[in-house]
Amino acid sequence: MTTARFDRAPGDQSIATEQEATSSGILVYSIGLVFALILTAISFWVANTTLLWGPGVPLGLAVLAIAQMGIHLVFFLHITTGTDNTNNVLALAFGVLIVLLVVAGSLVIMTNLNSSMMPPGDLMDMQMKY
């Protein structure tokens, strides 16, 4: 019995196709690893150099961190905008929304608590009275 090249059930892969997928997967992971290592090395350089303007260092590290997250999402978690990844992209967007809400809420609470704190001078006077 002869089998045609395209006469396969969905998900039924031949050995040659599995080997191609494995070598392609290793290449994608290797490229991601190289990019991640380069961004990590640049981050350490930015944090330890005096060549950059001091107040710009945190901004540079934030940009490099966002780039690092993008590398991990694309190369390691395989989250793309393809039609088969719609649920992954929606889950990622929902997760980012929750994290942003938690961070923003925490900043609002900390700012409010900071303005409600008693000044240290008044606190010292209160301790001396008792």
All heavy atoms as an XYZ file, in Angstrom:
967
protein
N       0.837     -1.162      0.000
C       0.000      0.000      0.000
C       0.892      1.239      0.000
O       1.830      1.335      0.762
C      -0.886     -0.019      1.234
C      -1.798      1.160      1.223
S      -2.610      1.531      2.722
C      -3.887      0.529      3.007
N       0.603      2.145     -0.866
C       1.395      3.367     -0.951
C       0.682      4.476     -0.187
O      -0.536      4.548     -0.143
C       1.582      3.796     -2.417
O       0.308      4.060     -2.971
C       2.294      2.715     -3.197
N       1.471      5.332      0.408
C       0.891      6.475      1.112
C       1.323      7.742      0.407
O       2.487      7.910      0.040
C       1.359      6.528      2.582
O       2.779      6.610      2.598
C       0.887      5.305      3.348
N       0.384      8.590      0.189
C       0.695      9.870     -0.440
C       1.396     10.777      0.577
O       1.289     10.590      1.786
C      -0.586     10.536     -0.940
N       2.089     11.746      0.058
C       2.854     12.647      0.914
C       1.953     13.422      1.871
O       2.295     13.650      3.013
C       3.642     13.601      0.034
C       4.473     14.565      0.809
C       5.295     15.407     -0.112
N       5.939     16.454      0.651
C       6.450     17.522      0.144
N       6.397     17.711     -1.157
N       7.023     18.421      0.878
N       0.795     13.843      1.420
C      -0.084     14.656      2.242
C      -1.251     13.860      2.817
O      -2.193     14.430      3.303
C      -0.610     15.840      1.432
C       0.480     16.748      0.956
C       0.870     16.760     -0.372
C       1.135     17.579      1.844
C       1.878     17.594     -0.800
C       2.140     18.418      1.427
C       2.524     18.423      0.097
N      -1.183     12.539      2.734
C      -2.277     11.701      3.206
C      -1.984     11.241      4.636
O      -1.620     10.101      4.883
C      -2.457     10.500      2.271
C      -3.745      9.747      2.550
O      -4.621     10.333      3.207
O      -3.848      8.600      2.108
N      -2.125     12.193      5.590
C      -1.872     11.891      6.996
C      -2.975     12.481      7.842
O      -3.574     13.499      7.496
C      -0.546     12.491      7.455
C       0.657     11.756      6.937
C       1.918     12.332      7.507
N       2.232     13.529      6.730
C       2.878     14.582      7.201
N       3.265     14.617      8.445
N       3.139     15.608      6.445
N      -3.199     11.879      8.982
C      -4.167     12.417      9.941
C      -3.528     13.599     10.664
O      -2.302     13.662     10.820
C      -4.571     11.335     10.928
N      -4.338     14.549     11.119
C      -3.789     15.674     11.878
C      -3.066     15.180     13.128
O      -3.577     14.339     13.864
C      -5.018     16.502     12.240
C      -6.057     16.099     11.250
C      -5.774     14.687     10.896
N      -1.893     15.686     13.374
C      -1.112     15.277     14.531
C      -0.257     14.065     14.288
O       0.582     13.725     15.109
N      -0.434     13.381     13.153
C       0.353     12.200     12.826
C       1.586     12.664     12.076
O       1.518     13.054     10.921
C      -0.469     11.229     11.976
C       0.276      9.930     11.716
O       1.165      9.605     12.532
O      -0.042      9.274     10.715
N       2.713     12.610     12.742
C       3.942     13.094     12.123
C       4.853     11.931     11.772
O       4.945     10.948     12.500
C       4.679     14.040     13.073
C       3.898     15.297     13.391
C       4.662     16.189     14.357
O       5.641     15.775     14.952
N       4.197     17.398     14.509
N       5.535     12.081     10.690
C       6.510     11.060     10.324
C       7.808     11.323     11.078
O       7.999     12.370     11.698
C       6.759     11.092      8.817
O       7.392     12.305      8.464
N       8.722     10.392     11.011
C       9.995     10.527     11.721
C      10.798     11.700     11.166
O      11.402     12.463     11.909
C      10.789      9.208     11.643
C      10.042      8.127     12.405
C      12.190      9.386     12.196
C      10.637      6.757     12.280
N      10.781     11.892      9.867
C      11.524     12.997      9.266
C      10.972     14.337      9.746
O      11.725     15.262     10.033
C      11.461     12.908      7.745
N       9.651     14.450      9.833
C       9.043     15.691     10.292
C       9.404     15.961     11.741
O       9.666     17.092     12.131
C       7.512     15.628     10.126
O       7.214     15.281      8.780
C       6.876     16.944     10.463
N       9.444     14.917     12.586
C       9.811     15.085     13.987
C      11.253     15.545     14.113
O      11.572     16.385     14.950
C       9.606     13.779     14.747
C       8.152     13.431     14.970
C       7.983     12.093     15.662
O       8.999     11.529     16.122
O       6.847     11.624     15.742
N      12.150     15.005     13.281
C      13.543     15.418     13.333
C      13.698     16.867     12.892
O      14.478     17.615     13.473
C      14.392     14.500     12.461
C      14.561     13.120     13.045
C      15.299     12.190     12.093
O      15.508     12.508     10.941
N      15.669     11.019     12.605
N      12.956     17.285     11.871
C      13.009     18.677     11.437
C      12.481     19.601     12.522
O      13.037     20.664     12.766
C      12.199     18.861     10.154
C      12.799     18.204      8.938
C      11.868     18.254      7.737
O      10.805     18.893      7.838
O      12.216     17.656      6.710
N      11.397     19.207     13.181
C      10.824     20.021     14.249
C      11.786     20.127     15.425
O      11.920     21.185     16.037
C       9.490     19.447     14.696
N      12.479     19.022     15.744
C      13.428     19.034     16.850
C      14.600     19.949     16.551
O      14.995     20.763     17.388
C      13.933     17.609     17.142
O      12.811     16.786     17.427
C      14.884     17.593     18.305
N      15.164     19.860     15.348
C      16.296     20.718     15.006
C      15.860     22.171     14.913
O      16.595     23.072     15.300
C      16.941     20.264     13.699
O      16.031     20.422     12.616
N      14.643     22.418     14.426
C      14.128     23.786     14.376
C      13.901     24.317     15.780
O      14.188     25.485     16.066
C      12.827     23.819     13.582
O      12.246     25.087     13.649
N      13.385     23.489     16.683
C      13.153     23.896     18.068
C      14.453     24.221     18.781
O      14.532     25.202     19.522
N      15.469     23.407     18.559
C      16.768     23.661     19.176
C      17.345     24.975     18.660
O      17.920     25.749     19.425
C      17.727     22.481     18.918
C      17.257     21.257     19.702
C      19.156     22.832     19.303
C      18.022     19.994     19.403
N      17.174     25.257     17.374
C      17.669     26.509     16.812
C      16.953     27.704     17.432
O      17.599     28.695     17.807
C      17.475     26.508     15.285
C      17.935     27.774     14.564
C      19.437     27.950     14.708
C      17.521     27.726     13.113
N      15.632     27.621     17.586
C      14.868     28.729     18.177
C      15.291     28.956     19.624
O      15.513     30.097     20.047
C      13.349     28.443     18.086
C      12.556     29.416     18.932
C      12.887     28.493     16.649
N      15.435     27.876     20.398
C      15.869     28.017     21.784
C      17.289     28.571     21.872
O      17.601     29.366     22.756
C      15.779     26.681     22.518
C      14.369     26.280     22.862
C      13.840     25.068     22.424
C      13.555     27.102     23.624
C      12.549     24.690     22.740
C      12.258     26.737     23.944
C      11.761     25.530     23.496
O      10.479     25.175     23.812
N      18.159     28.158     20.960
C      19.540     28.648     20.967
C      19.593     30.141     20.649
O      20.341     30.894     21.291
C      20.385     27.874     19.951
O      20.418     26.515     20.284
N      18.810     30.571     19.673
C      18.765     32.001     19.346
C      18.232     32.787     20.540
O      18.772     33.840     20.904
C      17.907     32.234     18.085
C      18.601     31.660     16.859
C      17.622     33.719     17.888
C      17.739     31.647     15.616
N      17.182     32.290     21.182
C      16.646     32.951     22.366
C      17.660     33.022     23.488
O      17.774     34.043     24.173
N      18.410     31.940     23.683
C      19.434     31.925     24.722
C      20.513     32.966     24.454
O      20.930     33.698     25.355
C      20.055     30.531     24.831
C      21.201     30.392     25.826
C      20.696     30.599     27.246
C      21.862     29.035     25.681
N      20.949     33.064     23.201
C      21.983     34.047     22.853
C      21.471     35.465     23.093
O      22.165     36.293     23.702
C      22.445     33.849     21.385
C      23.294     35.005     20.917
C      23.196     32.539     21.247
N      20.251     35.758     22.647
C      19.677     37.091     22.877
C      19.548     37.381     24.374
O      19.857     38.482     24.834
C      18.319     37.228     22.206
C      18.378     37.484     20.729
C      17.381     37.019     19.903
C      19.418     38.194     20.164
C      17.412     37.246     18.542
C      19.471     38.430     18.808
C      18.471     37.959     17.985
N      19.078     36.403     25.157
C      18.912     36.603     26.598
C      20.258     36.848     27.277
O      20.367     37.714     28.146
C      18.206     35.398     27.215
N      21.279     36.105     26.877
C      22.609     36.310     27.464
C      23.176     37.683     27.109
O      23.791     38.347     27.955
C      23.559     35.202     27.005
C      23.309     33.818     27.596
C      24.240     32.792     26.951
C      23.474     33.831     29.102
N      22.958     38.120     25.872
C      23.440     39.445     25.455
C      22.740     40.540     26.257
O      23.384     41.467     26.766
C      23.240     39.638     23.939
C      24.217     38.758     23.162
C      23.408     41.096     23.545
C      23.956     38.702     21.672
N      21.424     40.440     26.403
C      20.693     41.447     27.172
C      21.095     41.430     28.644
O      21.175     42.489     29.281
C      19.188     41.234     27.023
C      18.598     41.633     25.680
C      17.138     41.232     25.593
C      18.754     43.118     25.435
N      21.360     40.256     29.191
C      21.800     40.170     30.582
C      23.167     40.817     30.749
O      23.395     41.570     31.709
C      21.841     38.705     31.040
O      20.531     38.141     30.882
C      22.280     38.581     32.485
N      24.083     40.551     29.834
C      25.415     41.160     29.902
C      25.321     42.682     29.777
O      26.007     43.416     30.503
C      26.306     40.583     28.803
N      24.480     43.166     28.883
C      24.298     44.615     28.727
C      23.712     45.208     30.002
O      24.113     46.305     30.428
C      23.418     44.927     27.504
C      24.157     44.553     26.219
C      23.027     46.399     27.469
C      23.298     44.649     24.974
N      22.791     44.507     30.650
C      22.202     45.002     31.897
C      23.262     45.140     32.990
O      23.284     46.142     33.717
C      21.099     44.060     32.374
O      20.054     44.010     31.457
N      24.128     44.153     33.116
C      25.196     44.255     34.107
C      26.143     45.393     33.764
O      26.617     46.111     34.651
C      25.965     42.928     34.218
C      25.299     41.927     35.104
C      24.647     40.834     34.558
C      25.311     42.072     36.480
C      24.026     39.910     35.369
C      24.688     41.152     37.303
C      24.045     40.064     36.745
N      26.433     45.589     32.485
C      27.309     46.681     32.082
C      26.666     48.025     32.413
O      27.327     48.918     32.943
C      27.621     46.587     30.585
C      28.479     47.720     30.128
C      29.829     47.841     30.275
C      28.042     48.898     29.458
N      30.248     49.032     29.741
C      29.171     49.702     29.226
C      26.797     49.352     29.038
C      29.091     50.934     28.596
C      26.724     50.579     28.402
C      27.857     51.351     28.190
N      25.372     48.179     32.104
C      24.675     49.440     32.372
C      24.663     49.740     33.863
O      24.852     50.886     34.283
C      23.224     49.385     31.818
C      22.372     50.498     32.372
C      23.242     49.448     30.302
N      24.464     48.720     34.695
C      24.391     48.931     36.135
C      25.747     49.287     36.740
O      25.803     49.978     37.765
C      23.841     47.691     36.823
N      26.831     48.866     36.117
C      28.155     49.056     36.711
C      29.032     50.078     36.008
O      30.167     50.277     36.421
C      28.893     47.719     36.764
C      28.246     46.749     37.714
O      27.796     47.137     38.783
N      28.184     45.488     37.326
N      28.540     50.731     34.978
C      29.378     51.670     34.245
C      29.180     53.100     34.750
O      28.142     53.429     35.325
C      29.091     51.606     32.733
O      30.063     52.400     32.063
C      27.707     52.128     32.413
N      30.184     53.910     34.537
C      30.075     55.334     34.844
C      29.989     56.149     33.556
O      29.999     57.367     33.608
C      31.285     55.800     35.665
O      32.481     55.513     34.930
C      31.330     55.105     37.011
N      29.922     55.480     32.419
C      29.846     56.171     31.135
C      28.461     56.732     30.847
O      28.315     57.600     29.998
C      30.251     55.219     30.005
C      31.683     54.692     30.061
C      31.905     53.669     28.964
C      32.668     55.835     29.936
N      27.447     56.218     31.534
C      26.079     56.666     31.307
C      25.682     57.704     32.340
O      26.201     57.735     33.455
C      25.117     55.482     31.364
C      25.355     54.388     30.331
C      24.399     53.244     30.573
C      25.182     54.930     28.936
N      24.722     58.531     31.976
C      24.190     59.539     32.878
C      23.482     58.843     34.025
O      22.614     57.983     33.809
C      23.255     60.438     32.073
C      22.637     61.556     32.831
C      23.279     62.493     33.586
C      21.253     61.879     32.888
N      22.383     63.367     34.106
C      21.126     63.018     33.698
C      20.105     61.312     32.335
C      19.908     63.601     33.972
C      18.891     61.896     32.598
C      18.803     63.025     33.412
N      23.815     59.175     35.257
C      23.327     58.484     36.440
C      21.822     58.299     36.522
O      21.339     57.180     36.717
N      21.015     59.374     36.385
C      19.560     59.192     36.475
C      18.963     58.390     35.317
O      17.828     57.934     35.403
C      19.022     60.621     36.457
C      20.146     61.452     36.968
C      21.389     60.779     36.470
N      19.707     58.196     34.231
C      19.199     57.432     33.099
C      19.398     55.933     33.230
O      18.822     55.154     32.469
N      20.192     55.513     34.212
C      20.479     54.090     34.389
C      19.215     53.286     34.715
O      18.981     52.241     34.098
C      21.594     53.882     35.442
C      21.729     52.420     35.824
C      22.906     54.425     34.914
N      18.364     53.734     35.662
C      17.141     52.946     35.921
C      16.236     52.829     34.696
O      15.643     51.776     34.461
C      16.445     53.709     37.050
C      17.528     54.466     37.716
C      18.498     54.807     36.638
N      16.142     53.887     33.912
C      15.336     53.822     32.693
C      15.932     52.825     31.702
O      15.211     52.030     31.095
C      15.215     55.202     32.053
C      14.417     55.265     30.761
C      12.965     54.892     31.017
C      14.518     56.642     30.146
N      17.240     52.837     31.558
C      17.899     51.884     30.670
C      17.702     50.454     31.123
O      17.459     49.555     30.310
N      17.780     50.224     32.434
C      17.553     48.874     32.957
C      16.108     48.442     32.752
O      15.844     47.263     32.467
C      17.929     48.815     34.436
C      19.432     48.892     34.739
C      19.666     48.957     36.243
C      20.170     47.725     34.131
N      15.168     49.379     32.880
C      13.760     49.036     32.644
C      13.532     48.656     31.188
O      12.815     47.685     30.891
C      12.866     50.207     33.043
N      14.148     49.378     30.269
C      14.009     49.054     28.842
C      14.612     47.688     28.550
O      14.025     46.876     27.828
C      14.669     50.159     27.977
C      14.794     49.725     26.531
C      13.873     51.451     28.082
N      15.771     47.417     29.112
C      16.400     46.112     28.903
C      15.577     44.989     29.534
O      15.496     43.887     28.982
C      17.818     46.112     29.468
C      18.832     46.946     28.675
C      20.126     47.099     29.461
C      19.092     46.324     27.318
N      14.935     45.250     30.672
C      14.086     44.235     31.298
C      12.870     43.928     30.438
O      12.479     42.763     30.282
C      13.655     44.703     32.688
N      12.272     44.960     29.846
C      11.122     44.737     28.963
C      11.551     43.965     27.720
O      10.847     43.053     27.269
C      10.467     46.081     28.602
C       9.797     46.671     29.846
C       9.449     45.921     27.476
C       9.335     48.095     29.688
N      12.716     44.293     27.187
C      13.229     43.538     26.036
C      13.487     42.079     26.414
O      13.193     41.163     25.638
C      14.504     44.193     25.515
N      14.013     41.860     27.605
C      14.267     40.492     28.082
C      12.957     39.715     28.199
O      12.879     38.533     27.827
C      14.972     40.560     29.437
C      15.440     39.244     29.978
C      16.753     38.794     29.418
O      16.750     38.112     28.414
N      17.849     39.152     30.058
N      11.903     40.373     28.707
C      10.601     39.703     28.795
C      10.082     39.345     27.404
O       9.514     38.271     27.197
C       9.591     40.587     29.524
C       9.813     40.648     31.012
S       8.527     41.544     31.864
C       9.165     43.200     31.807
N      10.265     40.242     26.452
C       9.836     39.958     25.084
C      10.574     38.768     24.497
O       9.964     37.911     23.835
N      11.873     38.688     24.728
C      12.671     37.549     24.252
C      12.141     36.246     24.854
O      11.958     35.252     24.149
C      14.159     37.741     24.608
C      14.747     38.924     23.840
C      14.964     36.469     24.365
C      14.785     38.752     22.353
N      11.864     36.250     26.144
C      11.374     35.030     26.793
C       9.994     34.643     26.273
O       9.721     33.457     26.073
C      11.340     35.209     28.310
C      12.694     35.155     28.931
N      13.271     33.980     29.343
C      13.601     36.124     29.193
C      14.472     34.227     29.837
N      14.697     35.521     29.758
N       9.126     35.617     26.054
C       7.782     35.311     25.566
C       7.818     34.708     24.168
O       7.105     33.754     23.865
C       6.917     36.568     25.564
C       6.481     37.085     26.929
C       5.778     38.422     26.781
C       5.587     36.091     27.619
N       8.651     35.252     23.297
C       8.660     34.807     21.903
C       9.472     33.524     21.723
O       8.990     32.561     21.124
C       9.210     35.926     20.992
C       9.421     35.420     19.575
C       8.263     37.112     20.993
N      10.680     33.482     22.254
C      11.569     32.362     21.963
C      11.362     31.152     22.877
O      11.591     30.018     22.470
C      13.031     32.800     22.034
C      13.443     33.651     20.867
C      13.479     35.031     20.981
C      13.753     33.080     19.651
C      13.843     35.813     19.914
C      14.124     33.856     18.579
C      14.161     35.229     18.704
N      10.965     31.377     24.134
C      10.848     30.253     25.062
C       9.401     29.841     25.309
O       9.105     28.662     25.429
C      11.543     30.572     26.385
C      13.016     30.863     26.204
C      13.547     32.078     26.601
C      13.849     29.935     25.632
C      14.894     32.357     26.432
C      15.191     30.194     25.450
C      15.723     31.406     25.851
N       8.494     30.799     25.417
C       7.089     30.470     25.652
C       6.292     30.398     24.363
O       5.128     30.014     24.372
C       6.466     31.499     26.603
C       7.078     31.538     27.998
C       6.450     32.647     28.817
C       6.912     30.208     28.697
N       6.887     30.781     23.238
C       6.283     30.703     21.905
C       4.943     31.432     21.835
O       4.003     30.939     21.223
C       6.124     29.248     21.456
C       7.395     28.475     21.516
N       8.440     28.721     20.669
C       7.801     27.465     22.340
C       9.432     27.899     20.958
N       9.071     27.144     21.959
N       4.860     32.585     22.472
C       3.640     33.384     22.398
C       3.799     34.347     21.235
O       4.611     35.265     21.268
C       3.376     34.129     23.709
C       3.074     33.102     24.787
C       2.240     35.117     23.555
C       2.743     33.668     26.126
N       3.015     34.097     20.197
C       3.032     34.938     19.011
C       1.611     35.405     18.738
O       0.682     35.051     19.458
C       3.571     34.166     17.794
O       2.721     33.038     17.558
C       4.996     33.689     18.026
N       1.439     36.179     17.696
C       0.107     36.687     17.363
C      -0.570     35.848     16.299
O      -1.514     36.308     15.663
C       0.200     38.145     16.888
O       1.084     38.205     15.771
C       0.683     39.053     18.001
N      -0.140     34.616     16.108
C      -0.759     33.728     15.129
C      -2.173     33.348     15.536
O      -2.593     33.511     16.687
N      -2.936     32.824     14.571
C      -4.320     32.466     14.839
C      -4.439     31.344     15.855
O      -5.427     31.269     16.579
C      -5.025     32.048     13.542
O      -4.300     30.956     12.958
C      -5.086     33.193     12.566
N      -3.445     30.471     15.946
C      -3.517     29.366     16.895
C      -3.118     29.775     18.311
O      -3.265     29.003     19.240
C      -2.656     28.193     16.426
C      -1.210     28.584     16.214
O      -0.954     29.785     15.995
O      -0.338     27.698     16.242
N      -2.620     30.994     18.499
C      -2.176     31.453     19.811
C      -3.072     32.534     20.395
O      -2.653     33.270     21.274
C      -0.745     31.981     19.729
C       0.266     30.873     19.600
O       0.063     29.795     20.133
N       1.340     31.128     18.895
N      -4.296     32.639     19.927
C      -5.191     33.692     20.404
C      -5.430     33.576     21.903
O      -5.386     34.579     22.624
C      -6.532     33.631     19.651
O      -6.272     33.732     18.255
C      -7.443     34.759     20.067
N      -5.673     32.374     22.394
C      -5.900     32.185     23.829
C      -4.665     32.532     24.646
O      -4.770     33.087     25.738
C      -6.344     30.761     24.126
C      -7.743     30.485     23.617
O      -8.534     31.401     23.452
N      -8.031     29.221     23.362
N      -3.483     32.215     24.138
C      -2.253     32.547     24.852
C      -2.075     34.055     24.964
O      -1.681     34.567     26.012
C      -1.043     31.933     24.152
C      -1.012     30.432     24.257
O      -1.648     29.851     25.128
N      -0.279     29.791     23.370
N      -2.340     34.764     23.879
C      -2.183     36.216     23.888
C      -3.208     36.851     24.830
O      -2.889     37.772     25.587
C      -2.308     36.787     22.456
C      -2.322     38.297     22.468
C      -1.167     36.271     21.590
N      -4.443     36.352     24.819
C      -5.460     36.886     25.730
C      -5.103     36.604     27.187
O      -5.284     37.465     28.055
C      -6.826     36.306     25.388
C      -7.459     36.817     24.095
C      -8.753     36.060     23.804
C      -7.724     38.295     24.183
N      -4.604     35.421     27.481
C      -4.190     35.095     28.845
C      -3.030     35.980     29.282
O      -2.987     36.455     30.425
C      -3.808     33.621     28.943
N      -2.091     36.222     28.386
C      -0.971     37.097     28.695
C      -1.450     38.523     28.954
O      -1.021     39.172     29.911
C       0.053     37.079     27.556
C       1.237     38.022     27.717
C       2.092     37.590     28.897
C       2.047     38.074     26.450
N      -2.348     39.017     28.115
C      -2.874     40.379     28.297
C      -3.615     40.501     29.627
O      -3.475     41.497     30.342
C      -3.791     40.745     27.136
N      -4.399     39.490     29.984
C      -5.117     39.508     31.256
C      -4.136     39.490     32.429
O      -4.307     40.210     33.411
C      -6.078     38.315     31.343
C      -6.884     38.298     32.597
C      -7.895     39.218     32.800
C      -6.623     37.350     33.572
C      -8.635     39.202     33.968
C      -7.369     37.328     34.736
C      -8.378     38.262     34.941
N      -3.093     38.682     32.333
C      -2.080     38.633     33.383
C      -1.367     39.964     33.555
O      -1.129     40.422     34.680
N      -1.030     40.605     32.438
C      -0.378     41.917     32.492
C      -1.317     42.943     33.125
O      -0.895     43.771     33.944
C       0.075     42.362     31.081
C       0.478     43.821     31.062
C       1.225     41.485     30.604
N      -2.605     42.894     32.776
C      -3.584     43.809     33.361
C      -3.663     43.630     34.878
O      -3.651     44.613     35.631
C      -4.965     43.580     32.733
C      -6.104     44.384     33.356
C      -5.947     45.857     33.029
C      -7.440     43.856     32.890
N      -3.718     42.395     35.339
C      -3.789     42.136     36.782
C      -2.533     42.645     37.482
O      -2.610     43.280     38.545
C      -4.007     40.629     37.055
C      -5.352     40.172     36.494
C      -3.891     40.313     38.529
C      -6.552     40.880     37.081
N      -1.366     42.389     36.908
C      -0.118     42.850     37.518
C      -0.086     44.376     37.573
O       0.297     44.964     38.595
C       1.104     42.292     36.753
C       2.384     42.984     37.165
C       1.218     40.795     36.975
N      -0.493     45.051     36.505
C      -0.519     46.513     36.505
C      -1.495     47.060     37.544
O      -1.194     48.056     38.218
C      -0.873     47.038     35.115
C       0.201     46.874     34.049
C      -0.302     47.367     32.699
C       1.473     47.603     34.443
N      -2.657     46.414     37.691
C      -3.610     46.866     38.711
C      -3.048     46.697     40.123
O      -3.207     47.574     40.975
C      -4.925     46.101     38.568
C      -5.803     46.485     37.388
C      -6.998     45.544     37.283
C      -6.266     47.926     37.513
N      -2.379     45.582     40.375
C      -1.792     45.358     41.699
C      -0.684     46.365     41.978
O      -0.607     46.952     43.065
C      -1.279     43.905     41.821
C      -0.409     43.725     43.052
C      -2.439     42.933     41.842
N       0.183     46.618     41.003
C       1.279     47.571     41.199
C       0.730     48.986     41.386
O       1.156     49.716     42.295
C       2.266     47.509     40.007
C       3.240     48.665     40.041
C       3.014     46.187     40.025
N      -0.229     49.388     40.547
C      -0.800     50.736     40.671
C      -1.525     50.893     42.010
O      -1.376     51.923     42.685
C      -1.758     51.003     39.517
N      -2.289     49.891     42.409
C      -2.968     49.961     43.695
C      -1.994     50.033     44.854
O      -2.202     50.792     45.812
N      -0.912     49.276     44.782
C       0.103     49.314     45.840
C       0.758     50.683     45.921
O       0.998     51.200     47.018
C       1.166     48.247     45.596
O       0.588     46.968     45.622
N       1.047     51.284     44.769
C       1.653     52.623     44.771
C       0.706     53.661     45.354
O       1.124     54.538     46.114
C       2.070     53.006     43.351
C       3.264     52.249     42.786
C       3.490     52.624     41.330
C       4.510     52.519     43.605
N      -0.579     53.575     45.031
C      -1.556     54.511     45.591
C      -1.644     54.345     47.102
O      -1.644     55.333     47.849
C      -2.937     54.306     44.924
C      -4.020     55.034     45.690
C      -2.897     54.770     43.488
N      -1.696     53.118     47.565
C      -1.783     52.867     49.008
C      -0.527     53.361     49.718
O      -0.604     54.011     50.767
C      -2.028     51.372     49.277
C      -3.444     51.005     48.839
C      -1.802     51.025     50.741
C      -3.730     49.529     48.844
N       0.650     53.074     49.169
C       1.895     53.513     49.807
C       2.006     55.029     49.831
O       2.477     55.605     50.812
C       3.102     52.886     49.108
C       3.258     51.419     49.389
S       4.794     50.709     48.797
C       4.592     50.821     47.038
N       1.578     55.698     48.772
C       1.621     57.162     48.740
C       0.672     57.738     49.777
O       1.017     58.691     50.485
C       1.241     57.670     47.336
O       2.133     57.101     46.397
C       1.323     59.178     47.264
N      -0.516     57.173     49.889
C      -1.490     57.646     50.863
C      -0.996     57.412     52.292
O      -1.157     58.266     53.153
C      -2.829     56.950     50.633
C      -3.942     57.602     51.415
O      -3.802     58.718     51.903
N      -5.044     56.909     51.549
N      -0.404     56.253     52.538
C       0.123     55.978     53.872
C       1.285     56.897     54.211
O       1.417     57.346     55.349
C       0.577     54.518     53.974
C      -0.518     53.470     54.088
C       0.099     52.081     54.089
C      -1.336     53.682     55.343
N       2.111     57.196     53.246
C       3.259     58.056     53.477
C       2.803     59.460     53.861
O       3.387     60.084     54.737
C       4.155     58.099     52.241
C       5.489     58.731     52.529
O       5.977     58.663     53.652
N       6.068     59.347     51.529
N       1.750     59.975     53.246
C       1.274     61.320     53.576
C       0.535     61.340     54.913
O       0.396     62.389     55.527
C       0.359     61.843     52.464
O      -0.809     61.051     52.376
N       0.067     60.188     55.383
C      -0.661     60.120     56.651
C       0.256     59.856     57.846
O      -0.211     59.866     58.982
C      -1.710     59.014     56.590
O      -2.635     59.281     55.570
N       1.510     59.617     57.606
C       2.434     59.315     58.699
C       2.722     60.566     59.515
O       2.766     61.677     58.989
C       3.753     58.758     58.152
C       3.618     57.420     57.457
S       3.151     56.098     58.554
C       4.620     55.917     59.491
N       2.963     60.380     60.785
C       3.279     61.481     61.679
C       4.738     61.900     61.456
O       5.609     61.048     61.303
C       3.084     61.029     63.123
C       3.225     62.144     64.132
S       3.012     61.575     65.831
C       1.396     60.865     65.776
N       5.016     63.190     61.422
C       6.409     63.627     61.262
C       7.268     63.145     62.431
O       6.793     63.051     63.562
C       6.316     65.158     61.258
C       4.889     65.469     61.006
C       4.096     64.293     61.465
N       8.533     62.847     62.203
C       9.400     62.322     63.267
C       9.534     63.266     64.456
O       9.632     62.836     65.592
C      10.742     62.110     62.582
C      10.446     62.064     61.132
C       9.198     62.854     60.922
N       9.537     64.584     64.219
C       9.655     65.527     65.332
C       8.483     65.437     66.281
O       8.656     65.427     67.503
N       7.270     65.368     65.751
C       6.090     65.232     66.595
C       6.091     63.904     67.331
O       5.635     63.814     68.474
C       4.813     65.351     65.757
C       4.646     66.736     65.153
O       5.297     67.674     65.660
O       3.884     66.864     64.166
N       6.582     62.867     66.695
C       6.649     61.558     67.329
C       7.598     61.577     68.508
O       7.312     61.023     69.570
C       7.069     60.506     66.293
C       7.132     59.071     66.758
C       5.745     58.598     67.188
C       7.667     58.187     65.662
N       8.732     62.249     68.368
C       9.704     62.332     69.463
C       9.131     63.147     70.621
O       9.339     62.811     71.793
C      11.016     62.948     68.969
C      11.770     62.058     67.993
S      12.175     60.441     68.659
C      13.366     60.867     69.863
N       8.416     64.253     70.332
C       7.801     65.055     71.389
C       6.760     64.229     72.142
O       6.641     64.330     73.360
C       7.153     66.306     70.808
C       8.198     67.300     70.279
O       9.360     67.188     70.683
O       7.811     68.155     69.449
N       6.009     63.420     71.414
C       4.978     62.603     72.044
C       5.611     61.550     72.959
O       5.113     61.295     74.052
C       4.135     61.919     70.964
C       2.904     61.230     71.502
S       1.854     60.614     70.212
C       2.585     59.041     69.938
N       6.738     60.988     72.579
C       7.396     59.983     73.403
C       7.982     60.609     74.662
O       8.011     59.991     75.713
C       8.496     59.286     72.611
C       7.959     58.320     71.567
C       9.058     57.676     70.756
O      10.216     58.056     70.841
N       8.682     56.684     69.961
N       8.431     61.854     74.604
C       9.032     62.511     75.770
C       7.966     62.883     76.794
O       8.249     62.935     77.988
C       9.797     63.749     75.336
C      11.052     63.450     74.594
S      11.856     64.986     74.159
C      13.314     64.383     73.415
N       6.753     63.164     76.356
C       5.694     63.528     77.291
C       5.274     62.359     78.159
O       4.863     62.514     79.284
C       4.482     64.064     76.522
C       4.715     65.407     75.893
C       3.476     65.866     75.150
C       3.752     67.185     74.457
N       2.601     67.642     73.668
N       5.346     61.174     77.636
C       4.870     60.005     78.388
C       6.021     59.321     79.013
O       6.616     58.791     79.499
C       4.097     59.037     77.479
C       2.849     59.659     76.942
C       2.742     60.025     75.612
C       1.767     59.876     77.768
C       1.586     60.586     75.103
C       0.603     60.441     77.261
C       0.517     60.786     75.948
O      -0.621     61.344     75.463
